[in-house]
Amino acid sequence: MSARENPFASHRIEALPYVFPPGLEWAHLLAAFEAASWRSAIVGPSGTGKTQLLEQLAPHLEARGFRPHLRTLRAECTLADKQALIAEVGALAAPDFLLLDGAEQLTTRHWLSLHAAARGCAGCIITLHRAGRLPTAIETGSSPALLITLVEQLCEATLPEGEAELLFRRHLGNLRDCLRELYDRWDG
């Protein structure tokens, strides 16, 4: 089997729709963003769907006439990368809309500079591991039940009894890492 045929391949995982908690859907989330003047945070631990949700937000914003610009900061980003991002954001103007994944990678000084640079944007939605930089619109989370749902969507199979709980605990609730382990198992 090729890597692309593995049901847990990254392109298949990235194609999954974000699974909202009960009672929440796109209309509710968009209303929360709008109520916060389109300046909000998606908050949650690693591997709980923040990036996926942010990426899937872009077409909803386009449908409202915004021009989303998705940017990502990771731990390996350099000071020059962060300064370049701030300069790039400063050149944006409405209807440009900043979607920033990994805002916790910015120091307070860099965050304040980016936040000021983003004033010309129609909106700014960021992801963070914990609340604080912008009002929280949604907190992402994970559970063994959600892992079971994702596995069923990916390979139309069910994990053996208790396996979801074991994976979930072993990876401290990080569903991305759970799915990576399943990729390796399927491959092996």
FENNORKA-V971183 format. One record per residue. N is the residue number from 1. SS is DSSP state (alpha for helix, beta for strand, coil for the rest). PSI is psi in degrees with one decimal (* if undefined). D_LAST is the distance of its C-alpha to the last C-alpha in Angstrom with 1 decimal. Layout:
BEGIN
n: (N;N)
ss: (SS;SS)
psi: (PSI;PSI)
d_last: (D_LAST;D_LAST)
END
This chain:
BEGIN
n: (1;2;3;4;5;6;7;8;9;10;11;12;13;14;15;16;17;18;19;20;21;22;23;24;25;26;27;28;29;30;31;32;33;34;35;36;37;38;39;40;41;42;43;44;45;46;47;48;49;50;51;52;53;54;55;56;57;58;59;60;61;62;63;64;65;66;67;68;69;70;71;72;73;74;75;76;77;78;79;80;81;82;83;84;85;86;87;88;89;90;91;92;93;94;95;96;97;98;99;100;101;102;103;104;105;106;107;108;109;110;111;112;113;114;115;116;117;118;119;120;121;122;123;124;125;126;127;128;129;130;131;132;133;134;135;136;137;138;139;140;141;142;143;144;145;146;147;148;149;150;151;152;153;154;155;156;157;158;159;160;161;162;163;164;165;166;167;168;169;170;171;172;173;174;175;176;177;178;179;180;181;182;183;184;185;186;187;188)
ss: (coil;coil;alpha;alpha;alpha;coil;coil;coil;coil;alpha;alpha;alpha;alpha;alpha;alpha;coil;coil;coil;coil;coil;coil;coil;coil;coil;coil;alpha;alpha;alpha;alpha;alpha;alpha;alpha;alpha;alpha;alpha;coil;coil;coil;beta;beta;beta;beta;beta;coil;coil;coil;coil;coil;coil;alpha;alpha;alpha;alpha;alpha;alpha;alpha;alpha;alpha;alpha;alpha;alpha;alpha;alpha;coil;coil;coil;beta;beta;beta;beta;beta;beta;coil;coil;coil;coil;coil;coil;alpha;alpha;alpha;alpha;alpha;alpha;alpha;alpha;alpha;alpha;alpha;alpha;coil;coil;coil;coil;coil;beta;beta;beta;beta;beta;beta;coil;alpha;alpha;alpha;coil;coil;alpha;alpha;alpha;alpha;alpha;alpha;alpha;alpha;alpha;alpha;alpha;alpha;alpha;coil;coil;beta;beta;beta;beta;beta;beta;coil;coil;coil;coil;coil;coil;coil;beta;beta;beta;beta;coil;coil;coil;coil;alpha;alpha;alpha;alpha;alpha;alpha;alpha;alpha;alpha;alpha;alpha;alpha;coil;coil;coil;coil;coil;coil;coil;alpha;alpha;alpha;alpha;alpha;alpha;alpha;alpha;coil;coil;coil;coil;alpha;alpha;alpha;alpha;alpha;alpha;alpha;alpha;alpha;alpha;alpha;alpha;alpha;coil)
psi: (135.7;161.2;-36.2;-24.0;-14.0;126.3;-17.7;17.0;147.9;-37.9;-29.3;-40.2;-43.8;-23.1;-11.5;138.9;147.1;136.2;107.6;151.4;157.3;136.0;-2.7;141.6;178.8;-43.7;-42.0;-43.4;-43.8;-37.9;-38.6;-42.1;-45.3;-40.3;-26.5;24.2;33.8;27.7;98.2;173.1;145.4;119.0;137.8;165.3;167.8;142.0;23.0;8.8;8.6;-49.1;-45.2;-44.1;-43.3;-44.5;-38.9;-11.9;-31.9;-50.8;-29.3;-36.7;-41.4;-39.3;-21.4;7.8;5.1;160.5;92.2;141.2;106.3;123.7;147.9;134.9;133.4;168.2;-30.8;-0.7;138.9;170.4;-41.0;-38.3;-42.9;-40.6;-37.7;-39.3;-45.0;-42.9;-42.2;-44.4;-36.2;-23.1;-6.7;149.8;151.8;135.4;17.4;144.3;121.0;126.8;109.7;115.3;126.2;34.6;-20.1;-11.5;-12.7;136.2;167.6;-42.7;-46.2;-36.2;-45.7;-38.4;-43.4;-42.9;-42.4;-40.0;-29.6;-1.5;-29.9;-14.1;153.5;-23.7;167.9;112.3;130.2;161.3;144.5;155.9;-25.1;155.0;154.7;-40.3;-33.9;161.3;138.3;123.4;-34.5;142.9;123.0;154.4;177.5;166.0;160.8;-35.7;-38.8;-38.7;-44.3;-44.1;-45.1;-42.3;-42.9;-37.9;-34.0;-39.3;9.0;38.2;163.5;141.9;147.3;153.4;127.0;-11.0;-39.4;-42.3;-42.4;-47.2;-46.1;-46.4;-42.1;-34.7;16.3;38.7;1.7;101.5;-31.7;-45.2;-35.5;-45.8;-32.4;-41.6;-41.6;-34.8;-49.0;-41.0;-45.8;-39.2;-35.4;*)
d_last: (10.1;11.5;11.0;14.2;13.2;10.6;13.0;12.5;13.4;16.4;18.9;18.3;18.7;21.8;23.2;23.4;27.0;27.9;28.4;31.9;33.1;35.4;38.8;37.6;37.1;37.6;41.4;41.7;39.6;41.6;44.8;43.8;43.2;46.5;48.4;47.2;48.6;45.1;44.4;41.7;38.5;35.2;34.4;31.4;28.7;25.7;23.0;25.6;26.1;29.1;27.9;26.8;30.2;32.1;30.5;31.3;34.8;35.8;36.6;38.7;40.6;41.2;42.6;45.1;46.2;44.4;42.6;39.5;38.2;34.7;34.3;31.7;32.2;29.5;30.0;30.0;32.9;36.0;39.5;40.3;37.5;39.1;42.6;41.6;40.2;43.5;45.5;43.5;43.9;47.6;48.0;46.7;49.3;49.3;47.8;44.9;42.6;40.4;36.9;35.7;32.2;32.2;35.9;35.4;34.8;38.5;41.1;44.0;46.1;43.7;43.1;46.8;47.1;44.4;45.9;49.3;47.9;46.3;49.7;50.3;47.1;47.5;44.8;42.2;39.1;36.9;33.9;34.2;32.5;35.9;39.2;42.1;42.5;43.2;43.8;40.6;40.2;36.9;34.8;31.1;29.2;26.1;25.6;23.1;24.9;24.2;20.5;20.6;22.7;20.3;17.3;19.7;20.8;17.5;16.0;19.0;17.4;18.4;16.6;17.5;20.8;21.0;17.5;18.9;21.5;19.2;17.0;20.4;22.0;19.3;19.4;23.2;23.3;21.5;19.8;18.4;16.5;15.4;14.1;12.3;10.5;9.7;8.5;6.0;5.1;5.5;3.8;0.0)
END
